[in-house]
Amino acid sequence: MPSRTHLFAHFLMLAAPASAIILAGAFFYGQLEIQRETGELGLHEASELSLGGEAIQRNLGSLTSDIEFLSALPRLHLAVQRPTKDNLDRLADNFAAFMNANSVYDQIRWIDETGMERFRLDYDRSTKHVQRAPQSKLQNKSDRYYFAQANRTDPGTIYLSPFDLNMENGVIERPFKPTLRIAMRIFDSSNRSHGILILNYNGRDLLNDPVLKSGDVQTRLILLNQAGYWLKAQKPEDEWGFMFGRKETFGDRYPEVWRHILSADRGQMELSSGLWTWEKVHPLLSMRRGEDFTDNTGTETAAKSVVGSDPYVWTIVSQMPTKQLGAVRSEVWRRLWPLIAVLLVLVMAASYLLARSRRHIRILNVELARRAEEAEAATRAKADFLANMSHEIRTPMNAVLGFAYLLEKRRLGSEELNLVTDVTRSRSLGDAGAVRVKQSKTVACSGSAAR
């Protein structure tokens, strides 16, 4: 009879493959769900960076129209040709109105061809007040790189400086003031150079654009210059390292990511350090296109002449930490495990019921085999009994038949002769019984007649 060991073995034979199929299916489904959800996170991350890149390009595009507008003012050309107090005061009024309307500029300066500041307006963001620097505060900028580069540009060409920190009197201004400088050379009607008009754009407006500050990506946003130095970092101490002689760059800290960044304008990759997404911004290209990329007819506007460092590339980077990706994976499995557990319980229950049913069938089969064997044994016993009885009966019957045969040869009455003849003609036990019955009836009849 099947034991509990057999029951357990049958249970394992049924439950193990089914459980393995469920676990394998759950694993592959879980991986697909993880890929789907991390893919959605990646798309969201790339979309946020794309919007950030567009915001930067839009801000840079507006700088082109501003410098072109100011450099074309008649009051500016009158002041540089005849820098009298009255002309400079009137120019200061014009520029102050512009700075109050466009508070993104910290300074507007006229630097003559020798590198000397001839005119400077400073915008104080705390008081929202424009102040003209007195003559004693004007500085010589002939040793500054941006003056040397801007003063060599062709007429009508806009110069864009690298993104760095503003310096006053050779010292980095504190608190730090990220600055872009936009400049154009100034020429009079005789095509004689009078130096440059230069605008100091406060880079905080660029870095703190609402698009860049919105969403959860702002906490992990990074902005790199073309050399891989941090312009905006997750840790403030990493920012503007090139201004302080620090050598470490993003490429030194994350060499594999940096190699991929150098090879593509945009991309995304997952490493042990997290999910990295990047998109490059080309400031010179943005300024060449201007504030509007298309005109009213829907065609691209003519590119303006803008020069700067080459190559001039910024890269917006975001790093989604491994911990956050792990949380996504954990959440997927957290949702799946109850379903997996229910399926496994159902499989175990069904496997147990099937195993028990098989055990019951095996028990019935064993019992049926036993009974069939008992029936066969009984049939054999009956056959043996009948064979023995037939032998035991046939021996005396042969003697009876022999005597009946001898009696038949004697002279008997007709009734006795008929009886003997019936006996001799009988060849089976049934005939003998019939003879016996018949004889008993005859004897009974004779007795009645005698009475």
C-alpha positions as CSV (number, residue, x, y, z in Angstrom):
1,M,0.0,0.0,0.0
2,P,1.4,3.5,-0.9
3,S,2.9,5.2,2.1
4,R,3.2,8.9,3.0
5,T,6.6,8.9,1.5
6,H,5.0,8.1,-1.9
7,L,2.5,10.8,-1.3
8,F,5.3,13.4,-0.6
9,A,7.2,12.2,-3.7
10,H,4.1,12.6,-5.9
11,F,3.5,16.0,-4.4
12,L,7.0,17.1,-5.2
13,M,6.7,15.7,-8.8
14,L,3.7,17.9,-9.3
15,A,4.5,21.0,-7.3
16,A,8.2,21.5,-8.2
17,P,7.8,21.9,-12.0
18,A,4.7,24.1,-11.6
19,S,6.4,26.3,-9.0
20,A,9.5,26.6,-11.2
21,I,7.4,27.7,-14.1
22,I,5.6,30.3,-11.9
23,L,8.9,31.6,-10.5
24,A,10.6,31.8,-13.9
25,G,7.5,33.6,-15.4
26,A,7.4,36.0,-12.4
27,F,11.1,36.7,-12.8
28,F,10.9,37.5,-16.5
29,Y,7.7,39.6,-16.0
30,G,9.4,41.4,-13.1
31,Q,12.4,42.2,-15.3
32,L,10.1,43.5,-18.0
33,E,8.3,45.7,-15.5
34,I,11.6,47.0,-14.1
35,Q,12.8,47.8,-17.6
36,R,9.5,49.5,-18.4
37,E,9.5,51.6,-15.2
38,T,13.2,52.5,-15.4
39,G,12.7,53.3,-19.1
40,E,9.9,55.7,-18.1
41,L,12.2,57.3,-15.6
42,G,14.9,57.6,-18.2
43,L,12.5,59.2,-20.7
44,H,11.3,61.6,-18.0
45,E,15.0,62.4,-17.1
46,A,15.9,63.0,-20.8
47,S,12.8,65.1,-21.3
48,E,13.7,67.3,-18.3
49,L,17.2,67.8,-19.6
50,S,15.9,68.6,-23.1
51,L,13.6,71.3,-21.6
52,G,16.6,72.6,-19.6
53,G,18.7,72.8,-22.8
54,E,16.0,74.6,-24.6
55,A,15.7,77.1,-21.7
56,I,19.4,77.8,-21.8
57,Q,19.3,78.3,-25.6
58,R,16.4,80.6,-25.3
59,N,18.1,82.7,-22.7
60,L,21.3,82.9,-24.7
61,G,19.4,83.8,-27.8
62,S,18.0,86.9,-26.2
63,L,21.5,88.2,-25.5
64,T,22.1,88.6,-29.2
65,S,19.3,91.0,-29.7
66,D,20.2,92.9,-26.6
67,I,23.8,93.6,-27.6
68,E,22.8,94.4,-31.1
69,F,20.2,96.9,-29.9
70,L,22.5,98.7,-27.5
71,S,25.4,98.8,-29.9
72,A,23.2,100.5,-32.5
73,L,22.0,103.3,-30.2
74,P,22.8,106.8,-31.7
75,R,23.5,108.0,-28.2
76,L,26.3,105.5,-27.8
77,H,28.0,106.5,-31.0
78,L,27.7,110.2,-30.1
79,A,29.2,109.5,-26.7
80,V,32.2,107.6,-27.9
81,Q,33.0,110.2,-30.6
82,R,32.4,113.1,-28.1
83,P,32.7,111.7,-24.6
84,T,31.5,114.9,-22.9
85,K,29.9,114.8,-19.5
86,D,26.5,115.6,-21.0
87,N,26.7,112.9,-23.6
88,L,27.9,110.3,-21.1
89,D,25.1,111.3,-18.7
90,R,22.5,110.9,-21.4
91,L,24.0,107.5,-22.3
92,A,23.9,106.5,-18.7
93,D,20.2,107.4,-18.6
94,N,19.5,105.3,-21.7
95,F,21.5,102.3,-20.4
96,A,20.0,102.6,-16.9
97,A,16.5,102.4,-18.3
98,F,17.5,99.3,-20.2
99,M,19.1,97.6,-17.2
100,N,16.0,98.3,-15.0
101,A,13.9,96.7,-17.7
102,N,16.3,93.8,-18.2
103,S,17.7,93.0,-14.7
104,V,19.8,90.1,-16.0
105,Y,22.8,92.3,-16.6
106,D,25.0,93.3,-13.7
107,Q,27.2,95.7,-15.8
108,I,27.3,97.6,-19.0
109,R,30.6,99.0,-20.0
110,W,32.4,100.9,-22.7
111,I,36.0,99.9,-22.7
112,D,38.2,101.9,-25.1
113,E,40.7,100.5,-27.5
114,T,43.5,100.7,-24.9
115,G,41.5,98.5,-22.4
116,M,40.5,101.4,-20.1
117,E,36.9,101.5,-18.8
118,R,35.4,104.8,-20.0
119,F,31.9,104.2,-18.8
120,R,30.4,101.6,-16.4
121,L,26.9,101.0,-15.0
122,D,26.5,98.5,-12.1
123,Y,23.1,97.0,-11.2
124,D,22.6,96.2,-7.5
125,R,20.1,93.3,-7.3
126,S,19.5,93.8,-3.6
127,T,18.2,97.4,-4.1
128,K,17.2,97.0,-7.7
129,H,19.2,100.2,-8.4
130,V,21.5,101.2,-11.2
131,Q,24.6,103.1,-10.3
132,R,27.2,104.7,-12.5
133,A,30.7,104.1,-11.4
134,P,32.7,107.3,-10.7
135,Q,35.8,108.1,-12.7
136,S,38.0,106.9,-9.8
137,K,36.5,103.4,-9.8
138,L,37.0,102.8,-13.5
139,Q,39.6,100.0,-14.1
140,N,42.0,99.0,-16.8
141,K,41.0,95.7,-18.3
142,S,43.7,95.4,-21.0
143,D,45.1,92.3,-19.3
144,R,41.7,90.5,-19.2
145,Y,41.3,87.8,-21.8
146,Y,37.8,88.8,-22.8
147,F,39.0,92.3,-23.8
148,A,41.9,91.0,-25.9
149,Q,39.6,88.5,-27.7
150,A,36.6,90.8,-28.2
151,N,38.8,93.7,-29.5
152,R,40.1,91.5,-32.3
153,T,36.7,90.6,-33.7
154,D,35.4,91.7,-37.1
155,P,32.9,94.6,-37.3
156,G,29.4,93.4,-36.6
157,T,30.6,90.3,-34.9
158,I,29.4,89.4,-31.4
159,Y,31.8,88.0,-28.9
160,L,30.7,85.5,-26.1
161,S,33.2,84.9,-23.3
162,P,33.6,81.6,-21.4
163,F,31.3,81.1,-18.4
164,D,33.3,82.0,-15.3
165,L,33.3,84.0,-12.1
166,N,33.4,87.8,-12.2
167,M,36.6,89.5,-11.0
168,E,37.0,93.0,-9.7
169,N,40.5,94.6,-9.4
170,G,42.0,91.1,-10.1
171,V,40.1,89.4,-7.3
172,I,37.2,87.0,-7.6
173,E,34.1,88.8,-6.5
174,R,32.3,87.3,-3.4
175,P,29.7,86.0,-3.1
176,F,30.5,84.3,-6.4
177,K,28.9,85.9,-9.4
178,P,28.8,83.5,-12.5
179,T,29.2,85.8,-15.5
180,L,28.9,85.6,-19.3
181,R,30.3,88.6,-21.2
182,I,28.8,89.7,-24.5
183,A,30.7,92.3,-26.5
184,M,30.8,94.1,-29.8
185,R,33.4,96.4,-31.2
186,I,32.3,100.1,-31.6
187,F,33.2,101.9,-34.8
188,D,32.5,105.5,-35.8
189,S,31.3,106.7,-39.2
190,S,35.0,106.7,-40.4
191,N,35.2,103.0,-39.5
192,R,37.6,103.9,-36.6
193,S,37.5,101.6,-33.6
194,H,36.6,103.0,-30.2
195,G,37.0,99.8,-28.2
196,I,34.1,97.6,-27.2
197,L,30.7,97.7,-25.7
198,I,30.4,94.8,-23.2
199,L,27.5,93.4,-21.1
200,N,28.0,91.3,-18.0
201,Y,25.2,88.7,-17.9
202,N,24.5,87.3,-14.5
203,G,24.8,83.6,-14.9
204,R,22.6,82.9,-11.9
205,D,19.6,83.7,-14.0
206,L,20.8,81.0,-16.4
207,L,21.5,78.4,-13.8
208,N,18.3,79.2,-11.8
209,D,15.9,79.3,-14.8
210,P,12.5,78.0,-13.6
211,V,12.7,75.1,-16.0
212,L,16.0,74.0,-14.5
213,K,14.7,74.5,-11.0
214,S,11.4,72.6,-11.4
215,G,10.9,68.9,-11.0
216,D,12.9,66.4,-9.0
217,V,15.8,66.5,-11.5
218,Q,17.0,69.9,-10.1
219,T,18.5,68.1,-7.1
220,R,20.9,66.1,-9.3
221,L,21.5,68.5,-12.2
222,I,25.1,69.2,-13.3
223,L,26.4,71.7,-15.8
224,L,29.8,71.2,-17.3
225,N,32.0,73.3,-19.5
226,Q,33.9,71.9,-22.5
227,A,36.8,70.9,-20.3
228,G,34.6,68.9,-17.9
229,Y,34.8,71.5,-15.0
230,W,31.6,71.9,-12.9
231,L,29.7,75.1,-13.6
232,K,26.8,73.8,-11.5
233,A,27.3,70.7,-9.3
234,Q,25.5,68.7,-6.7
235,K,28.2,69.7,-4.2
236,P,28.9,73.5,-4.3
237,E,32.6,72.9,-3.5
238,D,33.0,71.2,-6.9
239,E,31.9,74.3,-8.8
240,W,34.3,76.7,-10.6
241,G,37.4,74.6,-9.8
242,F,39.3,76.0,-12.8
243,M,39.0,79.5,-11.2
244,F,41.0,78.3,-8.2
245,G,43.6,76.1,-9.9
246,R,41.9,72.8,-9.0
247,K,42.7,70.1,-11.5
248,E,40.0,67.5,-10.8
249,T,37.3,67.4,-13.5
250,F,34.2,65.4,-14.1
251,G,36.2,63.2,-16.4
252,D,38.6,62.4,-13.7
253,R,35.9,61.4,-11.3
254,Y,33.7,59.6,-13.8
255,P,35.9,58.6,-16.7
256,E,33.6,56.1,-18.3
257,V,30.6,58.5,-18.4
258,W,32.9,61.3,-19.7
259,R,34.0,59.1,-22.6
260,H,30.4,58.6,-23.6
261,I,29.6,62.3,-23.2
262,L,32.5,63.2,-25.5
263,S,31.2,60.8,-28.2
264,A,27.6,62.0,-28.4
265,D,25.5,65.2,-28.1
266,R,22.9,63.4,-26.0
267,G,22.5,60.0,-24.4
268,Q,21.7,57.8,-21.4
269,M,23.5,54.9,-19.8
270,E,23.2,52.9,-16.6
271,L,26.4,52.2,-14.6
272,S,27.1,51.0,-11.1
273,S,27.1,54.7,-10.1
274,G,23.5,55.2,-11.3
275,L,21.6,56.2,-14.4
276,W,23.4,59.0,-16.3
277,T,21.6,61.3,-18.8
278,W,23.2,64.1,-20.7
279,E,22.5,66.7,-23.4
280,K,24.9,69.2,-24.8
281,V,24.2,72.9,-25.4
282,H,26.1,74.9,-28.0
283,P,26.0,78.6,-26.8
284,L,27.5,80.1,-29.9
285,L,25.0,78.3,-32.1
286,S,22.1,79.4,-29.9
287,M,23.3,83.0,-30.1
288,R,23.8,82.8,-33.8
289,R,20.2,81.8,-34.2
290,G,19.1,84.7,-32.0
291,E,16.1,84.9,-29.7
292,D,13.7,83.4,-32.3
293,F,14.9,80.4,-34.3
294,T,12.3,81.0,-37.1
295,D,10.8,84.1,-38.6
296,N,7.2,84.9,-39.3
297,T,7.2,82.8,-42.5
298,G,8.3,79.7,-40.5
299,T,11.8,79.6,-42.1
300,E,15.0,79.8,-40.1
301,T,16.4,83.3,-39.5
302,A,19.8,84.2,-40.9
303,A,22.6,83.2,-38.6
304,K,24.4,86.0,-36.8
305,S,28.1,86.2,-36.5
306,V,29.0,85.1,-33.0
307,V,32.5,84.0,-31.9
308,G,34.0,82.6,-28.7
309,S,36.2,79.8,-27.4
310,D,36.4,76.8,-29.7
311,P,34.9,74.3,-29.0
312,Y,32.3,76.1,-26.9
313,V,30.1,73.4,-25.5
314,W,28.2,73.0,-22.2
315,T,26.8,69.7,-21.1
316,I,23.7,69.3,-18.9
317,V,24.1,66.0,-16.9
318,S,21.8,64.3,-14.4
319,Q,22.7,61.3,-12.2
320,M,19.9,59.2,-10.9
321,P,21.4,57.4,-7.9
322,T,21.6,53.6,-7.8
323,K,19.6,53.8,-4.6
324,Q,16.6,55.3,-6.4
325,L,16.8,52.7,-9.2
326,G,17.0,50.1,-6.5
327,A,13.8,51.5,-4.9
328,V,12.1,51.1,-8.3
329,R,13.1,47.5,-8.5
330,S,12.1,46.9,-4.9
331,E,8.7,48.4,-5.5
332,V,8.1,46.2,-8.6
333,W,9.0,43.1,-6.6
334,R,6.9,44.3,-3.6
335,R,3.9,44.4,-5.9
336,L,4.6,41.0,-7.5
337,W,5.4,38.9,-4.4
338,P,1.8,38.7,-3.1
339,L,0.6,37.5,-6.5
340,I,3.5,35.0,-6.7
341,A,2.7,33.8,-3.2
342,V,-1.0,33.3,-4.0
343,L,-0.1,31.3,-7.2
344,L,2.4,29.2,-5.3
345,V,-0.2,28.4,-2.6
346,L,-2.7,27.4,-5.2
347,V,-0.2,25.2,-7.0
348,M,0.8,23.6,-3.7
349,A,-2.8,23.0,-2.8
350,A,-3.7,21.6,-6.3
351,S,-0.5,19.4,-6.2
352,Y,-1.4,18.0,-2.8
353,L,-5.0,17.2,-3.9
354,L,-3.8,15.5,-7.1
355,A,-1.1,13.6,-5.2
356,R,-3.6,12.5,-2.6
357,S,-6.1,11.5,-5.4
358,R,-3.3,9.5,-7.1
359,R,-2.5,7.8,-3.7
360,H,-6.2,6.9,-3.2
361,I,-6.4,5.5,-6.8
362,R,-3.3,3.4,-6.1
363,I,-4.8,2.1,-2.9
364,L,-8.0,1.2,-4.8
365,N,-6.0,-0.5,-7.5
366,V,-4.1,-2.5,-4.9
367,E,-7.4,-3.5,-3.2
368,L,-8.9,-4.4,-6.5
369,A,-5.9,-6.5,-7.4
370,R,-6.1,-8.3,-4.1
371,R,-9.8,-9.1,-4.5
372,A,-9.3,-10.3,-8.1
373,E,-6.6,-12.5,-6.8
374,E,-8.9,-13.9,-4.1
375,A,-11.7,-14.4,-6.6
376,E,-9.3,-16.3,-8.9
377,A,-8.1,-18.4,-6.0
378,A,-11.7,-19.2,-5.1
379,T,-12.5,-20.1,-8.7
380,R,-9.4,-22.4,-8.7
381,A,-10.6,-24.0,-5.4
382,K,-14.1,-24.6,-6.8
383,A,-12.7,-26.2,-9.9
384,D,-10.4,-28.4,-7.8
385,F,-13.4,-29.4,-5.6
386,L,-15.5,-30.2,-8.6
387,A,-12.8,-32.3,-10.2
388,N,-12.3,-34.2,-6.9
389,M,-16.0,-34.7,-6.4
390,S,-16.4,-35.9,-10.0
391,H,-13.6,-38.4,-9.4
392,E,-15.1,-39.6,-6.1
393,I,-18.6,-40.0,-7.6
394,R,-17.6,-41.6,-10.9
395,T,-15.8,-44.6,-9.2
396,P,-18.8,-46.0,-7.3
397,M,-21.0,-45.1,-10.3
398,N,-18.9,-47.2,-12.6
399,A,-19.6,-50.1,-10.2
400,V,-23.3,-49.4,-10.2
401,L,-23.3,-49.3,-14.0
402,G,-21.5,-52.5,-14.1
403,F,-24.0,-54.2,-11.8
404,A,-26.8,-52.6,-13.8
405,Y,-25.4,-54.1,-17.0
406,L,-25.2,-57.6,-15.4
407,L,-28.8,-57.2,-14.1
408,E,-29.9,-56.2,-17.6
409,K,-28.7,-59.7,-18.8
410,R,-31.0,-61.4,-16.3
411,R,-34.6,-62.3,-16.6
412,L,-36.4,-59.4,-15.0
413,G,-39.9,-58.1,-15.0
414,S,-40.7,-55.4,-17.4
415,E,-40.7,-52.7,-14.8
416,E,-37.4,-53.7,-13.3
417,L,-35.9,-54.1,-16.7
418,N,-36.9,-50.6,-17.6
419,L,-35.2,-49.2,-14.5
420,V,-32.0,-51.1,-15.1
421,T,-32.0,-50.0,-18.8
422,D,-32.4,-46.4,-17.6
423,V,-29.4,-46.7,-15.3
424,T,-27.1,-48.3,-18.0
425,R,-28.0,-45.6,-20.4
426,S,-27.2,-42.8,-18.0
427,R,-23.6,-41.4,-18.5
428,S,-23.6,-38.5,-16.1
429,L,-24.2,-37.7,-12.5
430,G,-27.3,-35.7,-13.5
431,D,-28.8,-38.7,-15.3
432,A,-28.1,-40.8,-12.2
433,G,-29.9,-38.2,-10.1
434,A,-32.8,-38.3,-12.5
435,V,-32.9,-42.1,-12.2
436,R,-32.7,-41.8,-8.5
437,V,-35.6,-39.4,-8.4
438,K,-37.6,-41.5,-10.8
439,Q,-36.9,-44.7,-8.8
440,S,-38.0,-43.0,-5.6
441,K,-41.2,-42.0,-7.2
442,T,-41.8,-45.5,-8.5
443,V,-41.1,-47.0,-5.1
444,A,-43.4,-44.6,-3.5
445,C,-46.2,-45.5,-5.9
446,S,-45.7,-49.2,-5.3
447,G,-46.0,-48.7,-1.6
448,S,-49.3,-46.8,-2.0
449,A,-50.7,-49.6,-4.2
450,A,-49.8,-52.3,-1.6
451,R,-51.6,-50.4,1.1
